[in-house]
Amino acid sequence: MAATTTSGGATQQRPPFWRDERILKILGQVVAVLIVVLALRWLFGNLIDNLNRLGIETGFGVLRSPAGFQVRDAFGFDQNQPIFPDLLWLGIRNTAVSAVVGIAIAVILGTLIGIGRLSTNWLVQKMAMIYVEVFRNIPPLVILIFIYAAAFVSGPLPAMNPTSAPIELSVPGTENTGLLLSNDRWGIPSFATTDGTPSLFWIGSLVGLVAAAAVWRWRTKVNIDTGAPHRRVLFSFLTLLAIAIVAFLIAGNPYRISWPTVSDNGRRIDGGFATNSAYISLTVGLGLYTASHVAEIIRGSILAIHRGQTEASNALALNGFQRYRYVILPQAMRIAIPALINQFLNLTKNTSLGTAVAYADVTALTATAIGNGKPAVQMLLVLMVIYLMFSFGWSLILNVVNRRFQFASR
């Protein structure tokens, strides 16, 4: 047993290394890591042995093989295109489109419902409470299937086939179709390229965006220096709009409005922007479900604000909209952002439930590829990496936003 001398001159006996708490902690961690590494090595070796025994490919070269199947409404995709990057990129794009739109629905609707739960109007408060309690306690998969069955499979909309025409709503005063509705596909107007120069238009729009940001800063400085209304949104928007119009004219009108029409075979929508029942069911269903959680986050964030803020707003004679717009919500959103990050991640991962309504998200396409004979292990590993990248991307963006808007420490 070693001896050590303290500052006071007293001798203190150091315990042997097999009884030293610091050394034992280090040894315990080393042993735990070794056990995990050995377990993973054994599992990996067992997996490779079984794959070789069954004659299944163990490499990732399969990702370069043809997909071998068509994808619904992916008219630019051919079954002979490779899994990577074409098929996976198609699934990633479909997943991202559903997630982004679903998040927008959840944030807007959830904010309104969260405010409604604090309303002094008894009916509004109870309706908001019922919405939250109903949607929050029903599994999202059940919501998706219900919307798909109630609104489309057994809904009132007509089928879209050569013997059944969809509902066509024309733009008032014109013969152009503004909306096509059926139990399988919906179509709305969109933009299509012409013989102009789209790249020149987008360069001009980027310049307009930079100019709008400069105008935003200028109006903010005017407000701080003089106290005059900043009107940042109006001035910035007009700046961007003016420069974009000039760029559009210089580029030779590179875009035109494309109106949706029924195809010659009566089964597809030509022109415009077309979507299908699976996308609508998935996006709306996840938006409605996540809105119930967002509503509670917003409600809690509002309640976390000192009531003196509301009293000060009333003293300034602000009405209800002004109170929330200028005082309550800007502070509440700073509190809510960390919790909202988790909801955005959950909604993005829940897009994998689109398989139940035949939506071609990345999970559904991966499962179809596995069903067509592609190695499951490699395909699922790639799928997990894709979802990790989605999660890391959302976390990175929202953490930057959170740091930008968090309260300054004193």
N, C-alpha and C positions, 0 to 999 in steps of 0.2 A: 504494500500500500504506500503510494507516494505522499510526501509531505510538502505543503506549500506554506509560505510565510505571508501573513496579512500585513496591512499597513501599520497596525498597532504592535507588531512584533510577535503576535501569537501564532502558533503553528496550527494549521488546519489540515487534517488528513483528507487527501483526495481518494475517492473510492476507486477500486479497480475498474478497468474498461468494461467488463461484463456486467457491472452494476451502475455505470455512468448513464444517467438519464438521457443526456444529449446523444451519446453514441448509440444507445439502444433505439432512439427515435430514428436516427439515420439508417441503422441496420434494418429496422422494420420497414422503412420506405423502400430500401433497396430490395429486400425480399419480396415485397408486394409487387414491385415493378417486374422482377424476374418471373414471378408466378404468372402475371398477366402476359408477358412476352412469350413464355413457354406455352401457355394455353392457346394464345393466338397462333403460334407456330404449329402446334398440334392440329388445331382446327383447319388451318390453311393447307397443311400437308394432307390431312384426311380428305379435304375437298378436292384437291388436285388428283389424288389417287382414285377417288370415285369417278371424277370426270373422265380420267384416262381409261378407267375400266369400262365405262359406258360409251367410250368413243366420242365424247363431246369435246369440242374445241375449247382450249383453255386460254387462248390469247384474245386480243381485242381486234384482230383482223376482220372479225365478222361485221364490225361496224361499217366496213367499206362494201359489204355485199348489198345487192338490191333489196329494197323493202319487200317486194313481192305482193303488195296489195294496194288497192286504191283507198283514198281517204275522202270522206264525205265533204262535198262542197270545196274541195281543194283542186280547183280546175287547172292550176298551173303545175300540179304534182303528178308525176308518172310513177307507176309501180316499179319501173326499172331504175329509178334513182336510188342512190345509196342511203343507208340508214343514217350515217354521219357524212355530211352535216344536214342533208336535205330533210329527211324525215324528222329528225330530232329538232331541227330549227323550226319546222312547221308546228310541232307540238309546243315548243317554247313560245312561239309567237301567239298561238291560240291561248295558252295558259296566261300569258302576260296581258292580252287584251281583256280576258274575262276578269283577271285580278284587278286591273286598274279601274275598269268601269265599276266593278263591284265595290271597290273601296270608295269611289266617289259617291255611289248610292248610299253606302253605309254612313259616311261622314255627314252628308247633307241631311239625310233622314234621321240619323241618330242625334244630331245636334238639335233639330227641331223637336224631336220627341223628348230629349233630355230637358229642354226648356219648358216643354209642355207639362212635364211632371212637376214643375215648380210653379205652374200657373195658378193664379187665384180663381180662375174659372173652374168650377167643380166638374163640369162635363169634360173639358179639355184635359184636366188632370187625371180623371178616371180612365179616359180613353187611352192616354199615354201609358198609364200604369198597366192596363189590360194588354196593350201591345207588347210591352216589355216582358210581362209575366208569361204570355203565350209563346212568343217566339224564342225567348231565352230558354225555355224548358222543353222545347221540341228539338230532336236531333236534326241537324241541317240536311242529312240525307232524306229524311221524311219530307221536309219542306220542298226539296228539289223535285222529288217524285210526285208530290201532290200538285205542284205548279205545272209540271209537265203533263200530268194526266188530266187535271181539271181545265187548264187553259188551252191545251192543244189536242191531246188524244181524244178526249170526250168533250171538248169545248164547242162553242157556237160557231167558230170560224170554218169556212168551207175548205174542202181539200183542194190541192193544186195538182191537177192532172188534165189530160186532153178533154175529159168530159165534164170537168168542174173548174170554173174560173174563180180566181181569188177576188176578194173585195178590192176595188180600185177607187181611191179617193183623189180627185183631180184638184190641181191648184186653182183657186177661184179666178175666173176670168181667162183661163187658158185651157188648152186641151192636154196639157202635160200631167202625168200621173205623179202626185206627190207622195202617195203611200199605197203599198200593196200589202194585203193581209191575207194569210191563209193559215191552216193549222200546221203547216210545216215550214213555211218561209215568209219572212217579211222583207220588204224593200223600201228604201227611202232614197231621195236624190243625193248625189255626191258630185265630185269633180273629176273630170277626165282631162288628160293632156291633149294639146293641139300641136300645131307645127311651130309654135313659139319656142322660147328658150327658158325652160323651167329653172335651170341652174342660175340664170341671171336674176330671175325673180327672187329666188331664195337668198342670193347674196344681198340683194337690195333689202329684203326683209330682215336679214341679220343686222345690216347697218341701221335699219329702223329700230330694231330692238335695243341696240347700243345707245342710239339717240334717245329713245324713250327712257332708258335707265338714267341717262344724264339729266333729262328733264325732271325725272322723279327726284333726284338729289337736289336739283336747283330749287324746285318748289318746296322741298323740305327745308332748305336753308332760308328761303323767303319767309316761311312760316315761323321759324325760330327767331329770325332777326327782327321781323316787323310785326308778327302776330296776325298777319293777314291769312285768310283761309288758304290752305296749300293746294287743294283740288288736284292732288297728284295723279289720281286715277284718270280724271278727265283729260288733263294736259298730256300725260304719257300716252294714253290711248289715241288721242288725236294725232300726236306726232307719229306713232307707229302706223296708224291708218294712212296718213298722208304719204309717207315714204313708201309704204307697200303699194299704194295705188300708182304712184309714179313708176315704181319698179315693174309693176304689172304691165303698164302701157309700154314702157321701154322694151320689155321682154317680148312684145308682140302678142299679148293676150295668150299666155301659155296654157291656160286652163279654161274649161267650159263646164257648164252644168250638165251632168249626165242624169237623165230621168229613168227611173225603173220601168221596165216593160216585161210582159210575159214572153218567154221564148216561143219559137215556132212549134216545138213539141209540147208546149204547155206544162212542162215540168220544172223549168228553171226561171230565174229572173235575170234578164239581160239589162245591162246598164245600171246606174245608180249603185247603191251600197246594199247588198243583200245579206241577211243573216238567217239562221235557222232556229227552230224551236229548242234545240238542245242548248245553244248558246244563251238564249233568252232565259230559259228555265234555270240554268246554272248561275248566271250572273245575277239575275233578280233574286233568286232564292238565297244565295250567299249574302247579297246586299241586305235583304230584309232580316236575315238571321243575325248578321254582325251588327246591324243598326241597333238591335236591342241591347247589346253589350256596350256599344259606343254611347248610347243614351245614358246608361248608368254612370259611365266615366264622366260624361259632360255634367250630369247632375251633381255628382260628387265634387267635381272641380269647381262648380259654381258655389256650392255650399262651403267650400274651403276658403272662399274669398271673404274677408272681413265685411260684416254687414254695414260698416261705416261707408264703404264704397257705394252701396245702394242708397244710403241716406244722403250722401253728398250729391249723387246724381239727382235725387228728388229735389234737393235744395236748389240745384241749378235749373229746375223745371224741365228736365229731359223727359221725353215720353218713353214708353216701354221699349220701342224699337231703338231709339237713340241710347238708352241706358245699356242695353245688351251690345249694341254695335260699337260703342265708343269706350265703355267702361268695363262691363262684366266679361264679355267673351274674350277680349284681348288678354285679360289676366287669367281667365279659366283655361284657355287653350295652352298657355305655358305650363300649367299644372297637368293638363291632360295628355300632353304629347308622349311622355314615357309609357303610359298605359296604352295609348293608341298604337304604339309601335307593335306591341304584342298582338293586337287585334288585326293589324295589317298582315302580319306574318301568318296568323291563323287562317285568315281568309285566303291568302295565296296558297297555303298548303291544302286547304279544303277544296280547291279547284280539282283536286284528284278525284273528288266524288262525281265529277262529270261523266265518269264511265257509266254510272247508273242511268244516265239519260242520253247515252251515245254521243257525247261531245268529244271531239278529237283533240283533247288536251294531251300533254306529253305523257301522262300516266296511261291513258287509254291506248295511245299509239305504241308505247312500250309493251303493254300487255298483249296487244294484237301481234306485234312482232315475235314475242315469245310463243304465242299460240301457233305461229306459222313456222316454228322450228328453230328460232334463234336461241342461243344459249341464255338461260335465265339469269345466271350469276352476273355475267358481264353487263347485260342490259339493265339489271336492277342496280348495279353499282353506278352506272352512268346516270340512271334516274336519280339516285340519292345525291350525286354530285350536283346535278342540275337544281334540285330543290335547295341544296346548301347555298348555291350561288344566288338563287332568288332571295333567300333569307339574309345572306350577307349584304346583298345589294340594298334591300329595304332598310336593314339596320344601319348601313353606312349613311344613306341619304337622310334618314330620320334622326339619327344621332347628330348629324351636322346641323339640321334644323333645330333640334333641341338645344344644342349649345348656342345657337344664334339667338334664340328667343328666351332662354332661361333668365331668371332674375339675377341681377348683378349682386354679388356678395359685398357686404360692407365690413 
